[in-house]
Amino acid sequence: MTDTSALARPSPEDAAPPPRAANDTLPCDALGVARGIRRLFARNDIWCLPEMPLRNSRRADLMGVDAKGRVVIVEIKVQRADLLGDGKWSDYLDHCDRFYWGLAPHLDRSVLESDAYMPDCCGVIVGDAYDAEILRPAPSIPLAAARRKVEIERLSRAAMRRLTIGADDECSQWGVAER
């Protein structure tokens, strides 16, 4: 893969959600949006962790690494008020090569075109619990090599810690929690 702007789209049979009962509604909560985005990323060899703490005391909704070692962060929004009231999102830009807004399908995206949301450096993904699609690719704004190394090491250690504790919760008492 050369660029996340050319992410693979599922074939029609892969994209079709499983049949649902007439009264069943499509989940559009943050967990559902994150699930759809993780599926999109996984198909394109981008692997991420949810709720990744950053060194500036922020927490990225999704943070991952693509096949070329570029760091990707996604900030998920499912409510208009949450999107409009988020003044901290720009703090994520110092920790990634690519930044995306991950939105529920029903959310009005027009505000993301305003200068306050820096559309020149932010991509937009719309997703639900079944899948996601990139509406605007995020440009690559490369981190300094030393900074990228630190971020990837932190992400790797967080992933290993989560896997280890998932397999044996006794291990949670040792080591340092993700920071």
Backbone as a ProteinNet text record, in pm:
[ID]
protein_1_A
[PRIMARY]
MTDTSALARPSPEDAAPPPRAANDTLPCDALGVARGIRRLFARNDIWCLPEMPLRNSRRADLMGVDAKGRVVIVEIKVQRADLLGDGKWSDYLDHCDRFYWGLAPHLDRSVLESDAYMPDCCGVIVGDAYDAEILRPAPSIPLAAARRKVEIERLSRAAMRRLTIGADDECSQWGVAER
[TERTIARY]
84.5	0	88.7	59.6	143.2	86.3	-45.5	-104.8	-242.5	-277.9	-409.2	-522.1	-490.7	-597.3	-648.2	-571.9	-611	-650.9	-714.1	-750.6	-845.9	-824.8	-907.1	-1051.2	-1139.7	-1281.8	-1325.8	-1419.9	-1466.8	-1545.2	-1545.6	-1630.9	-1775.9	-1872.4	-2011.5	-2059.6	-2017.3	-2063.2	-1997.8	-1873.5	-1808.1	-1869.9	-1914.7	-1965.8	-2106.6	-2180.2	-2319.3	-2326.1	-2400.5	-2413.5	-2499.2	-2485.4	-2568.5	-2715.1	-2807.2	-2948.9	-2989.1	-3081.1	-3126.9	-3278.3	-3328.2	-3472.7	-3524	-3651.1	-3709	-3695.2	-3697.7	-3689.8	-3546.7	-3449.9	-3310.4	-3253.2	-3184	-3123.9	-2973.2	-2913.2	-2769.2	-2701.7	-2607	-2540.1	-2457.4	-2476.3	-2397.9	-2330.1	-2295	-2222.7	-2073	-1993.7	-1850.3	-1784.6	-1829.8	-1771.9	-1801	-1921.1	-1956	-1873.4	-1857.8	-1777.2	-1632.3	-1580.1	-1442.5	-1428.9	-1528.2	-1523.5	-1517.5	-1601.2	-1599.7	-1466.5	-1409.9	-1281.3	-1170.7	-1174	-1072.5	-1081.8	-1202.5	-1217.9	-1158.5	-1188.3	-1130.7	-978.6	-925.3	-780.6	-720	-781.1	-725.7	-715.4	-817.3	-812	-694.8	-646.1	-540	-409.4	-394.5	-269.8	-232.7	-333.7	-312.6	-369.1	-285.4	-326.3	-326.7	-433.7	-449.2	-500.3	-481.8	-531.7	-633.7	-738.8	-832.2	-781.1	-826.6	-799.8	-651.5	-569.8	-425.2	-384.2	-332.7	-286.6	-165.3	-162.6	-50.1	31.6	152.1	239.5	192.8	99.1	49.1	-80.1	-104.8	-223	-352.6	-346.5	-464.9	-475.6	-588.2	-610.4	-670.6	-597.8	-645.7	-750.7	-862.3	-966.2	-912.6	-841.4	-770.8	-633	-530.6	-395.4	-332.2	-269.5	-211.9	-93.9	-47.4	68.6	35.4	66.7	43.3	165.1	158.3	264.3	396.8	393.7	517.4	570.2	508.4	554.6	503.4	402.9	345.4	240.9	239.4	147.3	18	-94.1	-226.6	-307.3	-376.5	-468.4	-605.5	-709.2	-848.1	-919.4	-983.7	-1068.7	-1212.9	-1286	-1421.7	-1525.3	-1623.5	-1734.4	-1865.4	-1964	-2096.3	-2206.6	-2170.7	-2266.7	-2215.1	-2304.3	-2266.9	-2205.4	-2265.9	-2216	-2073.2	-2045.4	-1911	-1810.8	-1849.4	-1762.4	-1736.2	-1840.3	-1825.9	-1752.6	-1765.8	-1704.2	-1564.9	-1511	-1379.3	-1270.5	-1209	-1100.5	-963.4	-956.9	-829.8	-775.2	-854.5	-816.2	-682.9	-650.9	-525.9	-402.6	-419.9	-309.1	-261.9	-344.4	-308.3	-211.2	-209.5	-130.8	18.7	67.3	210.2	248.9	151.8	178.7	150.9	125.2	92.2	136.7	148.4	177.3	49.2	-59.8	-190.7	-296.9	-387.5	-496.7	-630	-721.9	-856.2	-962	-1069	-1192.9	-1269.6	-1316.6	-1400.2	-1541.1	-1635.6	-1770.3	-1876.8	-1983.8	-2102.5	-2169	-2236.5	-2294.6	-2395.6	-2468	-2573	-2519	-2392.7	-2336.4	-2308.9	-2349.7	-2324.4	-2174.8	-2112	-1967.6	-1926	-2020.3	-1986.7	-1893.9	-1903.7	-1818.4	-1670.6	-1641.5	-1502.2	-1435.1	-1512.5	-1455.7	-1409.2	-1445.2	-1406.2	-1258.5	-1198.7	-1056.7	-1023.4	-1117.3	-1093.2	-1062.4	-1108.5	-1086	-974.8	-900.8	-781.6	-799.4	-891.8	-916.8	-795.2	-694.7	-573.8	-487.9	-509.3	-424.6	-504.8	-636.4	-720.3	-804	-802.2	-887.3	-1021	-1116.4	-1249.2	-1286.6	-1325.7	-1375	-1515.6	-1607.1	-1742.1	-1756.7	-1806.1	-1818.1	-1932.8	-1970.5	-2067.8	-2011.6	-2090.9	-2040.7	-2002.7	-2040.1	-2012.6	-1892.8	-1870	-1762	-1740.1	-1644.4	-1613.7	-1560.5	-1562.3	-1511.8	-1442.6	-1330.9	-1259.9	-1326.1	-1377.3	-1436.1	-1333.1	-1239.2	-1130.2	-1001.8	-908.2	-781.7	-705.1	-637.4	-552.1	-417	-369.8	-235.5	-131.8	-21	88	172.7	177.3	262.5	363.7	480.4	573.8	621.7	619.7	681.6	832.8	904.6	1049.7	1076.8	1182.3	1212.3	1220.8	1284.9	1297.7	1160.4	1075.3	941.2	858.4	866.4	793.1	839.4	969.4	1022.6	964.2	959.3	903.6	756.6	680.6	536.8	511.6	588.3	570	610.9	717.8	757.2	650.1	594.3	489.2	366.6	330.5	215.8	241.3	360.8	395.8	391.3	447.9	448.1	306.2	224.2	84.8	11.4	34	-31.9	13.7	143.8	194.6	142.3	136.7	84.7	-61.4	-140.8	-282.3	-300.4	-220.5	-228.9	-188.7	-82.9	-35.7	-139	-193.1	-292.8	-421.9	-455.4	-572.4	-559.3	-436.4	-410.9	-393.5	-347.3	-323.3	-335.8	-452.3	-476.3	-389.6	-324.5	-229.9	-114.3	-84.3	27	-2.8	-126.6	-161.5	-96	-52	9.6	154	214.2	353.3	365.1	477.4	501.7	427.8	441.5	381.7	263.1	152.5	35.4	71	-5.4	17.6	10.9	108.2	109.5	126.4
-117.5	0	123.2	215.2	332.9	452.4	457.5	575.5	539.9	594.3	562.9	626.8	716.6	772.1	668.3	561.6	455.8	329.4	344.7	228.9	138.4	10	-89.6	-81.1	-89.9	-93	-238.3	-272.7	-410.8	-442	-567.7	-608.4	-596.4	-589.2	-570.4	-674.9	-799.5	-901.1	-884.6	-830.7	-804.5	-684.6	-587.3	-463.5	-477.7	-575.5	-589.9	-632.4	-556.1	-595	-719.2	-791.1	-908.7	-869	-959.9	-926.4	-889.8	-792.3	-747.9	-756	-769.4	-766.6	-626.1	-614.7	-485.2	-381.6	-423	-326.5	-306.4	-372.3	-359.3	-232.9	-151.3	-29.7	-45.1	25.4	22.5	100.2	40.1	112	228.3	346.2	462.9	526.9	445.7	499	498.3	554.1	565.7	428.7	329.9	195.8	136.5	160.3	111.9	179.1	310.8	384.2	334.8	315.7	265.6	126.9	43.1	-91.2	-84.8	-1.4	13.3	65	161.4	217.2	113	35.5	-70	-172.4	-203.2	-296.3	-237.8	-111.5	-44	-45.3	-8.9	-6	-145.9	-245.5	-381.7	-431.9	-401.8	-442.7	-379.2	-268.6	-193.4	-194.1	-294.7	-316.3	-197.8	-139.1	-36.8	-96.3	-108.1	-173.3	-70.6	-69.6	37.7	-13.6	71.2	48.1	155.5	118.8	220.7	284.5	405.5	474.2	473.8	525.6	528.2	659.2	651.1	773.1	832.6	964.3	1035.2	1102.1	1143.8	1204.7	1342.7	1402.3	1534.8	1526	1410.9	1385.4	1374.1	1370.8	1345.8	1195.8	1154.2	1012.5	1004.1	939.6	922.9	812.4	837.4	735.1	611	630.2	521.8	574.5	492	528.8	403.2	418	300.7	333.1	228.2	238.7	168.8	234.5	171.6	89.6	28.3	-61.7	10.3	141.4	217.8	279.3	245.3	297	435.5	483.2	614.2	599.5	695	694	764.6	699.1	750	766.3	878.5	900.8	933.3	877.2	906	957.2	1071.1	1127.8	1102.3	1026.9	984.8	1077.9	1114	1198.9	1140.5	1132.9	1084.3	1184	1292.3	1396.3	1531.6	1611.8	1744	1831.3	1831.5	1915	1874.7	1746.7	1698.2	1744.8	1740	1785.5	1935.5	2012.4	2157.9	2202.7	2126.9	2166.2	2111.8	2038.8	1977.8	2078.9	2133	2228.1	2165	2035.8	1969.6	1892.3	1875.2	1785.4	1822.2	1949.7	1988.6	1942.2	1908	1854.9	1719.1	1649.6	1518.7	1529.2	1643.1	1657.6	1638.9	1668.6	1651.9	1506.9	1414.1	1273.8	1179.6	1235.3	1147.8	1208.6	1119.6	1162	1194.6	1129.2	1149.1	1156.4	1252.8	1269.1	1262.3	1184.9	1172.4	1204.8	1264.5	1268.9	1143.6	1068.8	951.9	985	989.5	1036.8	932.1	941.8	860.4	913.6	827.5	869.1	983.1	991	1092.6	1231.3	1241.5	1367.3	1463.5	1587.7	1691.4	1721.3	1703.8	1719.9	1857.8	1944	2072.6	2157.6	2147.1	2226.6	2192.5	2071.5	2030.3	2099.1	2171.1	2246.9	2385.5	2428.7	2562.4	2564	2681.9	2697.2	2650	2661.2	2620.6	2471.7	2393	2248.3	2206.1	2301.2	2278.7	2166.8	2182.7	2075.6	2037.8	2124.7	2092.3	1985.2	1961.4	1861.5	1750.1	1747.4	1646.5	1571.2	1439.8	1357.6	1333.2	1278.2	1247.7	1105.1	1027.7	892.6	886.8	825.2	801.8	651.5	613	470.8	437	310.3	255.8	122.7	44.2	-80.2	-184.9	-164.6	-263.6	-230.1	-103	-65.2	85.8	133.3	275.8	309.6	438.7	486	619.9	637.6	765.6	860.4	970.9	1073.3	1176.9	1203.8	1295.9	1234.7	1200.3	1142.5	1243.2	1193.2	1278.3	1292.1	1414.1	1428.9	1377.6	1332.6	1288.9	1409.9	1439.5	1547.2	1477.9	1443.1	1355.1	1408.9	1319.9	1348.5	1342.2	1407.2	1389.6	1242.5	1188.5	1045.5	1004.6	1086	1053	1051.8	1145.8	1151.7	1030.6	993.8	876.1	751.2	737.3	621	612.8	723.1	726	686.1	741	710.8	563.6	509.1	368.5	276.7	309.5	228.6	233.2	349.8	361.6	279.6	289.8	215	64.1	22.1	-119.8	-172.8	-98.9	-142.8	-146	-49.3	-49.1	-171.7	-204.9	-321.3	-449.8	-462.3	-582.3	-592.8	-480.9	-482.4	-525.3	-470.1	-507.2	-655.5	-707.4	-850.3	-937.8	-899.3	-977.5	-978.4	-863.1	-855.1	-925.6	-919.8	-991.8	-1142	-1191.7	-1334.6	-1373.7	-1280.1	-1308.4	-1178.9	-1156.1	-1028.6	-1008.7	-1113.8	-1098.5	-1006.2	-1001.7	-918.4	-769.7	-732.1	-589.4	-518.2	-592.5	-529.6	-489.6	-535.4	-506.3	-410.9	-344.7	-253.3	-122.9	-39.9	91.8	94.7	147.6	162.1	256.2	246.4	330.6	476.8	550.9	695.9	767.8
0	0	0	-87.6	-97.4	-25.1	-8.8	51.5	105.3	221.3	276.9	197	105	21.7	-77.7	-96.7	-190.2	-115.2	-0.2	79.8	4	23.7	-44.6	2.6	-90.2	-57.9	-58.1	28.6	30.6	-95.6	-133.1	-244.2	-197	-288.9	-247.4	-147.6	-163.8	-68.2	68.5	73.3	201.3	271.2	194.8	252.6	306.7	257.9	300.8	446.5	528.9	668.6	680.4	791.3	809.5	817.4	779.6	785.3	927.1	936.8	1067.4	1073	1193	1212.6	1182.6	1148.4	1111.3	1222	1347	1456.5	1507.6	1446.5	1486.2	1423.2	1502.6	1449.8	1441.9	1349	1330	1442.3	1512.7	1620.2	1564.9	1619.5	1576.8	1696.4	1795.4	1908.9	1877.1	1967	1943.4	1927	2002.8	1989.4	1852	1801	1668.6	1560.6	1570	1472.1	1477.4	1597.9	1611.6	1548.3	1566.8	1508.8	1356.4	1296.5	1151.4	1100	1170.8	1129.4	1145.3	1252.5	1269.2	1156.7	1110.5	998.4	870.8	843.9	727.5	735	850	867.1	854.4	915.1	910.3	766.1	684.6	544	471.6	525.7	459.9	538.9	626.8	700.5	789.3	850.7	953.1	1081.6	1182.7	1306.8	1418	1495.8	1594.3	1728.6	1827.5	1962.6	1995.8	2068.1	2115.9	2244.7	2270.4	2397.3	2433.7	2343.8	2365.7	2432.2	2555.3	2623.1	2552	2544	2483.6	2593.4	2560.2	2661	2704.7	2635.3	2672.8	2754.6	2813.3	2897.6	2818.8	2689.5	2607.1	2583.4	2528.6	2499.9	2359.8	2268.5	2130.6	2127.7	2059.2	2047.8	1977	1868	1798.9	1760.6	1782.7	1741.2	1684.3	1568	1504.6	1416.6	1350	1261.9	1131.4	1019.7	889.7	848.5	732.3	685.5	660.9	645.7	624.2	752.7	865.6	993.5	1026.9	953.7	983.3	1093.6	1184.5	1297.5	1257.7	1287.6	1253.4	1381.6	1394.4	1506.7	1450.1	1514.2	1478.1	1601.8	1589.3	1693.9	1652.8	1733.1	1699.4	1761.8	1680	1725.8	1675.4	1763.5	1725.3	1759.3	1828.5	1864.1	1815.7	1760.8	1710.9	1820.4	1937.9	2047.5	2086.2	2085	2117.6	2012.5	1886.6	1778.9	1790.6	1810.4	1818.1	1944.4	2051.8	2178.4	2200.9	2105.5	2122.9	2091.6	2195	2175.9	2188.2	2219.1	2244.5	2126.1	2021	1912.2	1847.9	1839.3	1772.5	1851.2	1979.6	2059.1	2007.5	1929.6	1875.9	1759.1	1692.4	1569.9	1592.1	1712	1741.9	1766	1760.8	1792.5	1675.2	1556.8	1443.8	1311.3	1212.8	1076.4	1000.9	1042.1	979	1087.2	1071.7	1167.3	1093.1	1147.7	1090.4	1194.5	1149	1224.8	1187.3	1285.6	1261.7	1306.6	1213.6	1243.1	1217.1	1294.6	1268.9	1141.9	1066.3	937.7	948.2	1057.5	1070.8	1105.1	1140.9	1188.2	1072.2	1086.7	986.5	984	868	854.2	804.6	776.2	714.4	800.9	931.8	1019.8	1000.3	956.5	937.6	819.2	740.6	628.2	671.2	791.9	838.6	877.9	874.4	905.9	1047.4	1140.1	1278.7	1289.5	1193.6	1195.7	1100.1	1048.2	967	863.9	768.7	671.2	588.2	579.5	502.3	568.1	697.7	764.1	831.7	809.5	875.1	773.1	783.5	700.2	768.7	693.3	746.8	707.9	809.4	790	847.9	775.2	826.5	844.2	961.7	987.4	1079.8	1076.5	1170.4	1218.1	1285.5	1344.3	1240.5	1115.2	1011.4	925.5	899.1	809.1	816.2	739.7	733.6	594.8	565.4	436.8	457.4	389.4	394.9	296.3	348.5	261.6	219.4	308.6	275.5	330.7	245.1	293.1	378.8	478.1	561.6	494.5	478.9	423.1	522.2	470.5	556.7	591.9	720.7	771.6	862.8	807.4	877.6	1012.1	1110	1239	1221.8	1311	1313.8	1345	1289.7	1305.7	1452.7	1535.2	1677.5	1745.6	1708.2	1767	1724.2	1597	1547.8	1621.6	1640.6	1712.1	1853	1922.8	2058.7	2056.2	1962.6	1956.6	1922.9	1829.6	1792.7	1908	1977.1	2093	2202.5	2228.8	2330.2	2289.2	2163.2	2112.2	2120.1	2085.2	2090.9	2233.4	2325	2465	2520.8	2483.8	2530.8	2477.3	2350.5	2291.8	2360.5	2383.8	2450.1	2593.2	2662.9	2800.5	2801	2709.7	2703.5	2671.7	2578.8	2545.7	2664.1	2732	2846.1	2958.3	2991.7	3098.3	3057.5	2927.8	2879.5	2896.8	2884.6	2900.1	3046.7	3129.8	3271.8	3350.1	3409.5	3477.5	3601.7	3649.5	3760.7	3721.4	3592.6	3544.4	3554.5	3576.4	3581.4	3699.2	3798.4	3915.1	3889.4	3780.8	3751.5	3634.2	3628.7	3518.1	3537.1	3440.8	3446.1	3350.8	3397.3	3309.7	3196.1	3087.9	2969.2	3005.8	2957.7	2980	2849.8
[MASK]
+++++++++++++++++++++++++++++++++++++++++++++++++++++++++++++++++++++++++++++++++++++++++++++++++++++++++++++++++++++++++++++++++++++++++++++++++++++++++++++++++++++++++++++++++++

